[in-house]
Amino acid sequence: MEKYKHCPLFPGPEYRPIFMTEIFELVYHGGGGFSYSEVWNMPITHRRFNLKKINEYLEKVAEYKDKQKETLTEKSDLKSIKIPESVNKISQKEPSYISKVKQKK
């Protein structure tokens, strides 16, 4: 326990990966709102509350993106898009010109 002397309430090495993950996620996903030292000294209840709120926000963003994707997919159904007749005529015509490219010797 000498290793965790700076934090007397630290429960032990088995908790360290969880603790470090929480610190990383708050600093990384916190949008610059938290520094490493602030999160390190933050009470567990505050840390968990902030993690919960960030998780809720990210879930709402993912849900919104899914809805937008569905809306775009519905609007861009290829079967419902009608190509104008003039475009069909142009794409079916053969070119009226011949291009000649000099060949390398």
C-alpha positions, 0 to 999 in steps of 0.5 A: 500500500506504500504505492498509494500513500498519496491517496489514503482512501485508495482501496487497492491495486485491483481498483486502479484500472477502473480508477484510471479509466474513469480519469481518462474518460472524464478528461478525454470526453469532458470536452476540456472541462476537466484536468487530470488533477481535478479528476484525480482529486474529485470525490467518487460520487462526483466522478460517477455523476459526471461519467453518467451525464457524459454517457447520457449525452453520447447516447442522445447524440448517437440516437440523433445520428441514427434518426438522421441517417434513417431520414436521409436513407428514406429520402434518397431511395433510388427507386423513387428518383426519376431521371429526366428524359434528357439525361437518358438521351445524352448518356445513350448517345455515342460521342460525335467526336474522335479523340486521337492520342499520340502513342509513345514509342 
